[in-house]
Structure formats: structure tokens, C-alpha cells
Amino acid sequence: FGQPEEVIGDVAFLVRRHLFLPITATRRDLSQEGVLSGAAGIIGTARRLDMLALLAVADSLATGPRAWNNWTAALFAEFYFKTRKLLTEGPLSEPDATRRIVETRDRVRALCAGRFESAFVERCLDAMPARALQILDPETVVRHVALAGRLDEALEEDRRRKPSGKGGVGVCLVEVRPTNVAGCWELTVAALDRPGLFATLAGVLSLHGLNVYSAELFTWTSGAALDLFVVSDPPDSLFPDEAWARIQRSAHYALTGKLELESRLAERRNSPLAKAASGPRYRPAVSVDNAESDFFTRIEVKAGDRLGLLHDIARALHRLGLDIQLARIATSGGRIADVFYVRDAQGNGKVEEPERLREVEQALLTAGEP
């Protein structure tokens, strides 16, 4: 076509890699150094990253609102700016994990001064997982410290009222704040950790009509769990505070067994008011990757979207004896591509035995059925 070799090479690259940015931004853990450095190596130059980003945004906008929304835009931006920094400033220039943790701890101490006793703050900093101090900003960590204090008080009060040994069961707190992405909320749930907690919370959120865009699970050595979700607007967006209060009550009832999630979700699926599935029916697919992370097995589940699907997948992982450490949720065109970073609940690390992997794949294929 009479074009310079550089232009021909760029066009060929864009055609070949046009889905690379959307897939990486929505299905990978962008806090992992390996993900970003690997992406930077594939893209090669900041110039090609710029072109790839423009193509990805245009393609998503042309596809429609299911492929492009505020949350997708935020993920695209996070991927773009982090990768561009790598390409323009050499090897990964962000502080190493240890330095970042130390700096966050120091900043949290400063922010908590005068609000909480220093001994309590130190206990919280020691109890929370290192990942929380690595990926959360200090202000969010301070909110988690405050929420942990409120949880301790609620547990103590519940145990005083229920001296039979049942005290503390079902106690949970929900804290919600808007994000800087329109239509998205950061919802943090604090409760005593227990097997299947994430599956239960995912079911409650689905029961109340919320879409989950991402989830971070933080289990403290003190026995507390602070799970952070990014969710959509509640259906009753005029009175969000009432919606969040209902979600907290439902979580409490589900954790105490007073709310049977399976039957309630089935009722909603079969309700005449439920939205009928439109478009093609997708067969579920499962892929497993043990190379991306040094500590966790990455499992991706693709399936046709439906009510309660995240709950069903998380419940299947729980029944398989796997702990979910991170969940990345992506929905486009009536299809989900949910990614979970998991490890064996018995402390055996990643899932690597061939027979065990086949068991995991089959269970998740069943959970992903329409």
C-alpha cells in the first residue's frame, strides 16, 4: 500500500492485539507487578500503547453499554497509566512491596493519632494481611481500622446478650461509600471469618439486585474478615441508605441461617418479574493458570450471566476446599468472565495436581450452567 514499514507494523500489531487491553484490564490483577511488566513487554512502546488504548475505547463504545461503562473505563485507565509509566520510566518504578507496606503503616499511624489508642492501631496493623497494606491507600486502611473497632464492640455486645456460646454468630457490619466512578459504590463487610463467607455475601448482594464489579478479601489473623466489594447502584437508588441497611440485615440473617439463600435466589430467578435472558446461550468454560502468581492459582470462569451466578461459583469453590483471595468480575454482552485467585484452604498452596484440577474444572462447569 505504499506505507512505511513502521506504519504497516503498527497496523498489524493493532489488528492482532485489539482485545489485549480490554481482556487484561478486566480479567487480571492490576496490582501484580508481573501482569503489568508482562503487558509492557508485549506492547513494547508508549506510542503503541496510546494507539491500542484509543482502539480499545472506540471498539468498546461501538459495542454498546454492556462493553463500556464507568467501571470498565476506570479499569482501562488504571491499566493504561500504570503500563505507560513502565514504558516511559524504565523498569517498574513503583516502590517495592516491602517499602510500600512500611510507608503505608507509617501514614496510617499518623492518620490514626488522636482517634484511636496506639496499641489498638498496632494490633490492627499486625493482624491485617500484608496485601491490604500493599494495595490499599492509607485512608482506606484507616477506615478498616475503625470498622474493625466497631466489629469488636458489636461482637462483645452480642456475646453479653447470648452467653450460651452463640454470641458473635451472624454479627456483621456494612459500610458503604461512593467511589470516584459514577454509579459504583465501595461496600465493605466486616464479620468473623468463616468458611463460605464470600459465597454468602455474594448471594446476598445478588438477592438485592446489585452487580459486583470487583472484590478483595482480607482475612485478619485476629479472625476478622473485611471483604471489600465494588458494586452497582442499588435498584432503589433514591433511598440508598435504606438499601444498604436491608443488605446488612440480610447478611446477618443469611449468616445465622434464618435466610435460606438458595431458595430465595431460586424464587427470584423464577419470578415473573425477573428479566428473561436475551441473546445467545453461552456454554460455561473454565481455565486454570498456575504461572501468573507465585502464591495463588488463577481460575477464570466464563458463562452466560444470570442471577446468583457469582454466588454459585463461589459456593462451588468453597465446597472444593479453596480459599478465594481476590475476585475480578467482568460482564459484557450477557456473558461473564470472572477471575478468582485461590489457594488450598488446608494450607497446601496452589492447586496443581492434575486430578484435583479436573475436579475443580468439572465443579465450576456445573456451577456455570444457565
VOPAGU-2260 file (C-alpha; in pm, 1 decimal, decimal comma):
REM VOPAGU-2260
SITE   aa  ch    i         X         Y         Z
SITE  PHE   A    0       0,0       0,0       0,0
SITE  GLY   A    1     299,4     226,1     -21,4
SITE  GLN   A    2     314,2     281,9     355,0
SITE  PRO   A    3     631,7     286,5     563,6
SITE  GLU   A    4     725,4     -39,0     735,8
SITE  GLU   A    5     663,5     121,9    1075,6
SITE  VAL   A    6     301,7     201,4     986,2
SITE  ILE   A    7     243,6    -148,6     847,4
SITE  GLY   A    8     390,3    -295,6    1166,2
SITE  ASP   A    9     167,0     -78,5    1385,4
SITE  VAL   A   10    -148,0    -174,9    1194,0
SITE  ALA   A   11     -60,6    -543,6    1209,7
SITE  PHE   A   12       1,9    -513,2    1583,9
SITE  LEU   A   13    -330,9    -337,0    1645,5
SITE  VAL   A   14    -526,4    -596,1    1448,4
SITE  ARG   A   15    -353,2    -882,4    1624,7
SITE  ARG   A   16    -377,8    -732,7    1975,7
SITE  HIS   A   17    -702,5    -532,0    1961,5
SITE  LEU   A   18    -855,2    -725,2    2254,8
SITE  PHE   A   19    -539,7    -732,6    2464,8
SITE  LEU   A   20    -613,5    -419,1    2667,9
SITE  PRO   A   21    -981,1    -495,9    2747,0
SITE  ILE   A   22    -903,5    -854,0    2846,6
SITE  THR   A   23    -604,2    -763,0    3062,7
SITE  ALA   A   24    -772,8    -464,0    3229,6
SITE  THR   A   25   -1090,7    -652,0    3324,1
SITE  ARG   A   26    -959,1   -1001,0    3396,8
SITE  ARG   A   27    -614,7    -959,2    3551,2
SITE  ASP   A   28    -497,5    -837,3    3890,4
SITE  LEU   A   29    -353,5    -496,5    3805,3
SITE  SER   A   30    -179,4    -473,2    4142,8
SITE  GLN   A   31      54,7    -756,6    4044,3
SITE  GLU   A   32     388,9    -644,2    3906,3
SITE  GLY   A   33     415,5    -945,4    3675,8
SITE  VAL   A   34      89,3    -863,6    3498,6
SITE  LEU   A   35     191,0    -507,6    3417,1
SITE  SER   A   36     551,2    -580,8    3324,6
SITE  GLY   A   37     434,2    -864,5    3101,0
SITE  ALA   A   38     186,6    -632,7    2928,8
SITE  ALA   A   39     452,6    -366,8    2882,6
SITE  GLY   A   40     678,7    -624,8    2723,0
SITE  ILE   A   41     410,2    -729,4    2475,2
SITE  ILE   A   42     312,9    -372,9    2378,9
SITE  GLY   A   43     669,9    -253,7    2354,7
SITE  THR   A   44     638,2     125,9    2327,6
SITE  ALA   A   45     431,3     407,3    2474,8
SITE  ARG   A   46     330,0     504,7    2121,0
SITE  ARG   A   47     175,9     165,3    2055,6
SITE  LEU   A   48       8,6     172,1    2396,1
SITE  ASP   A   49    -155,5     504,8    2305,0
SITE  MET   A   50    -285,8     361,9    1978,2
SITE  LEU   A   51    -402,4      41,5    2144,4
SITE  ALA   A   52    -589,1     238,2    2411,9
SITE  LEU   A   53    -768,7     454,0    2156,2
SITE  LEU   A   54    -868,4     145,5    1956,8
SITE  ALA   A   55    -989,5     -37,6    2269,0
SITE  VAL   A   56   -1205,0     254,6    2382,9
SITE  ALA   A   57   -1352,9     308,2    2036,8
SITE  ASP   A   58   -1423,9     -62,5    1996,4
SITE  SER   A   59   -1592,4     -84,9    2338,2
SITE  LEU   A   60   -1802,2     225,8    2277,3
SITE  ALA   A   61   -1915,8      87,8    1943,2
SITE  THR   A   62   -2007,7    -245,1    2103,0
SITE  GLY   A   63   -2250,2     -79,7    2344,3
SITE  PRO   A   64   -2314,6      -8,7    2715,1
SITE  ARG   A   65   -2253,7    -368,3    2819,0
SITE  ALA   A   66   -1896,5    -343,7    2696,5
SITE  TRP   A   67   -1834,3      16,2    2805,9
SITE  ASN   A   68   -1943,4     160,8    3137,5
SITE  ASN   A   69   -1790,7     370,4    3413,1
SITE  TRP   A   70   -1626,4      74,0    3581,1
SITE  THR   A   71   -1475,1     -52,1    3256,2
SITE  ALA   A   72   -1342,6     296,7    3187,7
SITE  ALA   A   73   -1179,8     306,3    3532,6
SITE  LEU   A   74   -1008,3     -29,4    3474,8
SITE  PHE   A   75    -889,2      78,7    3129,6
SITE  ALA   A   76    -743,2     395,9    3282,4
SITE  GLU   A   77    -567,7     205,9    3561,5
SITE  PHE   A   78    -410,0     -33,0    3312,9
SITE  TYR   A   79    -313,7     245,1    3072,6
SITE  PHE   A   80    -144,3     477,3    3319,9
SITE  LYS   A   81      40,6     202,3    3509,1
SITE  THR   A   82     166,3      42,2    3188,9
SITE  ARG   A   83     262,4     376,3    3035,5
SITE  LYS   A   84     466,1     455,8    3344,6
SITE  LEU   A   85     658,7     133,0    3292,1
SITE  LEU   A   86     718,8     212,0    2927,6
SITE  THR   A   87     827,7     571,8    2982,7
SITE  GLU   A   88    1023,6     539,2    3306,1
SITE  GLY   A   89    1201,4     209,4    3258,5
SITE  PRO   A   90    1164,4     -97,6    3481,1
SITE  LEU   A   91     886,8     -96,6    3735,9
SITE  SER   A   92     947,4     227,4    3917,0
SITE  GLU   A   93     691,0     192,8    4192,6
SITE  PRO   A   94     838,1     119,2    4537,0
SITE  ASP   A   95     892,4    -246,1    4614,9
SITE  ALA   A   96     627,2    -423,7    4820,0
SITE  THR   A   97     819,4    -407,4    5150,0
SITE  ARG   A   98     885,1     -34,2    5121,8
SITE  ARG   A   99     522,7      31,3    5026,2
SITE  ILE   A  100     398,2    -160,1    5331,3
SITE  VAL   A  101     629,9      31,4    5566,0
SITE  GLU   A  102     522,8     366,0    5419,8
SITE  THR   A  103     153,3     276,6    5445,8
SITE  ARG   A  104     190,5     166,6    5807,3
SITE  ASP   A  105     363,3     495,1    5897,0
SITE  ARG   A  106      95,7     700,4    5722,4
SITE  VAL   A  107    -183,6     505,0    5893,3
SITE  ARG   A  108     -24,9     565,3    6232,7
SITE  ALA   A  109     -17,6     937,5    6161,0
SITE  LEU   A  110    -380,8     945,0    6045,4
SITE  CYS   A  111    -495,8     745,6    6348,4
SITE  ALA   A  112    -314,0     961,9    6601,5
SITE  GLY   A  113    -567,8    1112,8    6838,4
SITE  ARG   A  114    -851,7     895,2    6704,2
SITE  PHE   A  115    -754,3     552,9    6835,9
SITE  GLU   A  116    -522,5     418,8    7103,0
SITE  SER   A  117    -184,0     343,7    6953,2
SITE  ALA   A  118    -187,1     -10,9    7093,2
SITE  PHE   A  119    -514,2     -82,0    6912,6
SITE  VAL   A  120    -376,7      57,5    6586,3
SITE  GLU   A  121     -65,4    -160,0    6615,2
SITE  ARG   A  122    -278,6    -468,6    6678,5
SITE  CYS   A  123    -479,2    -392,1    6365,7
SITE  LEU   A  124    -170,3    -331,3    6152,8
SITE  ASP   A  125     -21,9    -660,3    6271,4
SITE  ALA   A  126    -347,2    -851,5    6218,7
SITE  MET   A  127    -435,3    -734,6    5867,5
SITE  PRO   A  128    -278,1    -919,6    5573,5
SITE  ALA   A  129      26,1    -768,2    5406,3
SITE  ARG   A  130    -167,9    -747,9    5081,1
SITE  ALA   A  131    -405,4    -493,5    5238,7
SITE  LEU   A  132    -113,7    -266,8    5326,3
SITE  GLN   A  133      29,9    -311,8    4979,3
SITE  ILE   A  134    -273,3    -234,5    4763,0
SITE  LEU   A  135    -499,4     -13,8    4977,2
SITE  ASP   A  136    -437,7     356,5    5025,4
SITE  PRO   A  137    -374,1     468,4    5386,0
SITE  GLU   A  138    -714,5     636,9    5413,7
SITE  THR   A  139    -891,2     310,4    5328,8
SITE  VAL   A  140    -676,7     122,7    5579,9
SITE  VAL   A  141    -780,0     373,6    5846,3
SITE  ARG   A  142   -1146,1     308,8    5761,8
SITE  HIS   A  143   -1079,2     -63,2    5802,7
SITE  VAL   A  144    -918,9       2,2    6141,7
SITE  ALA   A  145   -1227,4     195,2    6251,0
SITE  LEU   A  146   -1458,3     -75,4    6117,6
SITE  ALA   A  147   -1259,8    -344,1    6299,9
SITE  GLY   A  148   -1305,1    -148,0    6622,5
SITE  ARG   A  149   -1679,3    -128,1    6567,1
SITE  LEU   A  150   -1688,3    -500,7    6490,8
SITE  ASP   A  151   -1509,4    -578,9    6817,8
SITE  GLU   A  152   -1766,5    -372,3    7007,9
SITE  ALA   A  153   -2058,4    -538,9    6827,6
SITE  LEU   A  154   -1916,9    -885,1    6895,3
SITE  GLU   A  155   -1864,2    -806,3    7262,9
SITE  GLU   A  156   -2219,5    -675,5    7298,0
SITE  ASP   A  157   -2364,1    -978,3    7116,8
SITE  ARG   A  158   -2171,9   -1219,3    7341,2
SITE  ARG   A  159   -2302,9   -1042,8    7651,4
SITE  ARG   A  160   -2658,5   -1089,4    7527,3
SITE  LYS   A  161   -2600,5   -1452,1    7421,1
SITE  PRO   A  162   -2386,9   -1618,4    7686,8
SITE  SER   A  163   -2470,1   -1966,6    7554,6
SITE  GLY   A  164   -2174,2   -1969,5    7318,5
SITE  LYS   A  165   -2372,7   -1848,1    7019,2
SITE  GLY   A  166   -2261,0   -1491,3    7064,5
SITE  GLY   A  167   -2095,3   -1339,2    6763,1
SITE  VAL   A  168   -2261,3   -1567,3    6508,6
SITE  GLY   A  169   -2405,1   -1358,6    6227,2
SITE  VAL   A  170   -2267,0   -1029,3    6353,0
SITE  CYS   A  171   -2164,0    -822,8    6053,9
SITE  LEU   A  172   -2125,2    -457,6    5967,3
SITE  VAL   A  173   -2169,0    -296,7    5627,4
SITE  GLU   A  174   -2001,5      31,4    5537,9
SITE  VAL   A  175   -2067,5     195,2    5202,4
SITE  ARG   A  176   -1915,0     494,5    5030,6
SITE  PRO   A  177   -1935,4     625,1    4673,9
SITE  THR   A  178   -1632,8     574,8    4453,3
SITE  ASN   A  179   -1492,9     827,5    4208,7
SITE  VAL   A  180   -1665,3     626,9    3933,4
SITE  ALA   A  181   -2027,6     730,4    3877,3
SITE  GLY   A  182   -2275,8     453,9    3954,6
SITE  CYS   A  183   -2023,3     248,9    4156,3
SITE  TRP   A  184   -2006,0     207,0    4532,4
SITE  GLU   A  185   -1739,2      66,0    4761,3
SITE  LEU   A  186   -1910,0    -172,1    5002,9
SITE  THR   A  187   -1706,8    -319,0    5289,1
SITE  VAL   A  188   -1840,7    -601,2    5503,6
SITE  ALA   A  189   -1680,2    -680,8    5839,7
SITE  ALA   A  190   -1759,7   -1010,7    6009,7
SITE  LEU   A  191   -1595,9   -1306,1    6177,2
SITE  ASP   A  192   -1428,4   -1515,6    5911,7
SITE  ARG   A  193   -1594,0   -1847,9    5835,8
SITE  PRO   A  194   -1587,7   -2099,0    5550,4
SITE  GLY   A  195   -1806,4   -1983,9    5262,5
SITE  LEU   A  196   -1835,9   -1624,5    5383,2
SITE  PHE   A  197   -1767,5   -1477,2    5038,5
SITE  ALA   A  198   -2025,7   -1704,1    4874,0
SITE  THR   A  199   -2285,6   -1596,5    5129,1
SITE  LEU   A  200   -2213,6   -1227,1    5080,5
SITE  ALA   A  201   -2219,1   -1263,9    4700,4
SITE  GLY   A  202   -2559,3   -1430,7    4728,2
SITE  VAL   A  203   -2695,5   -1151,0    4946,6
SITE  LEU   A  204   -2576,5    -884,3    4704,6
SITE  SER   A  205   -2731,8   -1071,2    4412,6
SITE  LEU   A  206   -3057,0   -1114,5    4602,6
SITE  HIS   A  207   -3077,3    -736,2    4638,0
SITE  GLY   A  208   -3013,9    -674,1    4268,6
SITE  LEU   A  209   -2655,3    -548,5    4287,7
SITE  ASN   A  210   -2391,6    -620,4    4026,3
SITE  VAL   A  211   -2047,1    -694,8    4169,1
SITE  TYR   A  212   -1763,1    -541,8    3967,6
SITE  SER   A  213   -1470,5    -648,0    4185,6
SITE  ALA   A  214   -1397,2    -796,5    4524,6
SITE  GLU   A  215   -1098,2    -800,2    4757,1
SITE  LEU   A  216   -1097,9   -1040,3    5051,3
SITE  PHE   A  217    -888,7    -955,3    5357,0
SITE  THR   A  218    -872,0   -1212,4    5636,9
SITE  TRP   A  219    -707,3   -1088,8    5955,1
SITE  THR   A  220    -511,2   -1308,9    6194,2
SITE  SER   A  221    -749,4   -1190,5    6466,4
SITE  GLY   A  222   -1026,1   -1392,0    6299,8
SITE  ALA   A  223   -1198,9   -1096,1    6138,9
SITE  ALA   A  224   -1274,4   -1072,0    5768,4
SITE  LEU   A  225   -1306,3    -738,7    5590,8
SITE  ASP   A  226   -1429,8    -801,4    5238,4
SITE  LEU   A  227   -1434,8    -507,7    5000,5
SITE  PHE   A  228   -1671,2    -503,9    4701,6
SITE  VAL   A  229   -1724,4    -253,7    4423,3
SITE  VAL   A  230   -2092,7    -275,1    4333,2
SITE  SER   A  231   -2350,9    -104,3    4115,3
SITE  ASP   A  232   -2618,4     138,1    4228,0
SITE  PRO   A  233   -2894,7     -35,3    4426,2
SITE  PRO   A  234   -3222,4     -73,0    4233,7
SITE  ASP   A  235   -3385,2     175,4    4471,8
SITE  SER   A  236   -3130,9     447,7    4402,3
SITE  LEU   A  237   -3349,6     721,1    4551,2
SITE  PHE   A  238   -3304,7     579,1    4902,0
SITE  PRO   A  239   -2961,5     411,0    4902,0
SITE  ASP   A  240   -2920,2     422,3    5281,3
SITE  GLU   A  241   -3228,8     205,6    5324,6
SITE  ALA   A  242   -3096,4     -36,4    5063,0
SITE  TRP   A  243   -2763,2     -73,8    5243,8
SITE  ALA   A  244   -2943,9    -130,6    5575,4
SITE  ARG   A  245   -3153,0    -406,7    5416,1
SITE  ILE   A  246   -2837,6    -568,2    5280,2
SITE  GLN   A  247   -2678,5    -568,4    5626,4
SITE  ARG   A  248   -2990,5    -730,4    5777,4
SITE  SER   A  249   -2998,7    -993,5    5502,1
SITE  ALA   A  250   -2630,6   -1071,6    5554,1
SITE  HIS   A  251   -2695,9   -1118,8    5925,3
SITE  TYR   A  252   -2991,4   -1349,9    5861,1
SITE  ALA   A  253   -2800,9   -1547,4    5598,5
SITE  LEU   A  254   -2504,7   -1598,4    5831,7
SITE  THR   A  255   -2733,3   -1718,4    6112,5
SITE  GLY   A  256   -2930,7   -1949,7    5885,2
SITE  LYS   A  257   -3254,6   -1751,4    5912,8
SITE  LEU   A  258   -3235,4   -1660,9    5544,1
SITE  GLU   A  259   -3214,0   -1954,3    5304,3
SITE  LEU   A  260   -3024,5   -1801,5    5016,4
SITE  GLU   A  261   -3066,0   -2091,3    4775,6
SITE  SER   A  262   -3445,2   -2091,7    4791,5
SITE  ARG   A  263   -3471,8   -1711,8    4784,5
SITE  LEU   A  264   -3245,6   -1684,7    4481,0
SITE  ALA   A  265   -3445,5   -1960,8    4311,6
SITE  GLU   A  266   -3766,0   -1766,6    4381,6
SITE  ARG   A  267   -3619,1   -1455,9    4223,7
SITE  ARG   A  268   -3498,7   -1647,1    3917,8
SITE  ASN   A  269   -3845,8   -1795,3    3868,0
SITE  SER   A  270   -4034,2   -1474,9    3940,9
SITE  PRO   A  271   -4246,8   -1330,3    3657,6
SITE  LEU   A  272   -4069,8   -1000,8    3729,5
SITE  ALA   A  273   -3727,0   -1149,3    3661,9
SITE  LYS   A  274   -3567,9   -1032,0    3338,3
SITE  ALA   A  275   -3573,5   -1301,2    3076,1
SITE  ALA   A  276   -3235,8   -1392,3    2931,8
SITE  SER   A  277   -3182,6   -1241,5    2590,3
SITE  GLY   A  278   -2935,2   -1323,2    2317,7
SITE  PRO   A  279   -2739,1   -1644,5    2272,0
SITE  ARG   A  280   -2692,6   -1902,5    2547,7
SITE  TYR   A  281   -2326,9   -1941,8    2638,2
SITE  ARG   A  282   -2172,0   -2268,5    2740,9
SITE  PRO   A  283   -1955,0   -2231,0    3051,6
SITE  ALA   A  284   -1578,0   -2259,4    3016,5
SITE  VAL   A  285   -1305,2   -2282,1    3279,8
SITE  SER   A  286    -932,9   -2211,1    3250,2
SITE  VAL   A  287    -664,2   -2250,1    3516,3
SITE  ASP   A  288    -329,4   -2070,6    3532,9
SITE  ASN   A  289     -58,3   -2150,1    3786,7
SITE  ALA   A  290     210,9   -1938,2    3621,5
SITE  GLU   A  291      85,3   -1582,5    3679,9
SITE  SER   A  292     111,0   -1578,0    4059,0
SITE  ASP   A  293     377,1   -1723,5    4286,1
SITE  PHE   A  294     120,9   -1789,6    4557,5
SITE  PHE   A  295    -224,5   -1842,8    4407,3
SITE  THR   A  296    -394,5   -2039,2    4133,5
SITE  ARG   A  297    -576,9   -1817,0    3886,6
SITE  ILE   A  298    -913,0   -1957,8    3774,9
SITE  GLU   A  299   -1123,7   -1792,5    3506,7
SITE  VAL   A  300   -1487,4   -1887,4    3458,0
SITE  LYS   A  301   -1680,1   -1776,8    3150,0
SITE  ALA   A  302   -2054,8   -1831,8    3131,6
SITE  GLY   A  303   -2383,8   -1670,4    3041,3
SITE  ASP   A  304   -2479,2   -1416,2    3304,1
SITE  ARG   A  305   -2770,5   -1491,4    3532,9
SITE  LEU   A  306   -2899,9   -1409,2    3879,9
SITE  GLY   A  307   -2687,4   -1559,3    4156,4
SITE  LEU   A  308   -2410,9   -1686,7    3928,9
SITE  LEU   A  309   -2126,8   -1537,2    4135,8
SITE  HIS   A  310   -2275,9   -1694,2    4446,9
SITE  ASP   A  311   -2296,9   -2034,5    4278,9
SITE  ILE   A  312   -1937,5   -2020,3    4156,7
SITE  ALA   A  313   -1805,5   -1903,3    4494,9
SITE  ARG   A  314   -2004,9   -2174,7    4672,3
SITE  ALA   A  315   -1854,8   -2435,3    4439,7
SITE  LEU   A  316   -1503,3   -2310,3    4518,9
SITE  HIS   A  317   -1582,7   -2327,5    4890,7
SITE  ARG   A  318   -1707,6   -2685,2    4858,7
SITE  LEU   A  319   -1386,5   -2771,6    4675,5
SITE  GLY   A  320   -1187,7   -2655,6    4977,7
SITE  LEU   A  321   -1044,4   -2346,3    4811,6
SITE  ASP   A  322    -999,2   -2003,8    4969,8
SITE  ILE   A  323   -1070,1   -1706,7    4742,2
SITE  GLN   A  324    -811,4   -1432,2    4788,0
SITE  LEU   A  325    -916,9   -1199,7    4506,0
SITE  ALA   A  326   -1205,1   -1185,8    4259,7
SITE  ARG   A  327   -1219,9    -981,7    3939,6
SITE  ILE   A  328   -1566,3    -965,3    3785,9
SITE  ALA   A  329   -1635,2    -871,7    3423,7
SITE  THR   A  330   -1968,0    -878,0    3238,6
SITE  SER   A  331   -2016,2    -795,2    2872,2
SITE  GLY   A  332   -2293,6    -875,5    2629,5
SITE  GLY   A  333   -2474,9   -1106,0    2870,7
SITE  ARG   A  334   -2161,2   -1307,2    2939,8
SITE  ILE   A  335   -1939,3   -1310,3    3248,6
SITE  ALA   A  336   -1566,2   -1366,5    3268,6
SITE  ASP   A  337   -1497,6   -1393,5    3641,1
SITE  VAL   A  338   -1142,6   -1445,8    3763,9
SITE  PHE   A  339   -1055,1   -1587,1    4105,1
SITE  TYR   A  340    -716,6   -1614,9    4271,5
SITE  VAL   A  341    -741,7   -1909,8    4509,1
SITE  ARG   A  342    -533,9   -2136,0    4728,0
SITE  ASP   A  343    -599,1   -2458,9    4911,3
SITE  ALA   A  344    -786,7   -2398,9    5236,3
SITE  GLN   A  345    -571,3   -2659,3    5414,2
SITE  GLY   A  346    -256,9   -2457,3    5356,9
SITE  ASN   A  347    -125,5   -2659,0    5063,4
SITE  GLY   A  348     -78,8   -2355,7    4841,4
SITE  LYS   A  349    -172,7   -2362,6    4474,4
SITE  VAL   A  350    -389,4   -2627,2    4309,0
SITE  GLU   A  351    -152,6   -2822,1    4087,0
SITE  GLU   A  352    -236,2   -3194,4    4095,6
SITE  PRO   A  353    -394,3   -3299,2    3761,2
SITE  GLU   A  354    -677,9   -3494,0    3924,5
SITE  ARG   A  355    -757,9   -3206,4    4157,5
SITE  LEU   A  356    -757,8   -2964,0    3864,8
SITE  ARG   A  357   -1005,2   -3181,9    3676,0
SITE  GLU   A  358   -1230,1   -3189,3    3983,5
SITE  VAL   A  359   -1220,1   -2809,8    4007,7
SITE  GLU   A  360   -1295,0   -2765,5    3638,5
SITE  GLN   A  361   -1593,4   -3000,1    3641,7
SITE  ALA   A  362   -1747,2   -2843,9    3952,9
SITE  LEU   A  363   -1719,4   -2493,8    3808,6
SITE  LEU   A  364   -1860,7   -2600,3    3471,8
SITE  THR   A  365   -2163,8   -2733,8    3658,6
SITE  ALA   A  366   -2195,7   -2413,7    3865,8
SITE  GLY   A  367   -2182,0   -2203,4    3548,2
SITE  GLU   A  368   -2473,8   -2375,5    3377,5
SITE  PRO   A  369   -2772,4   -2149,6    3289,3
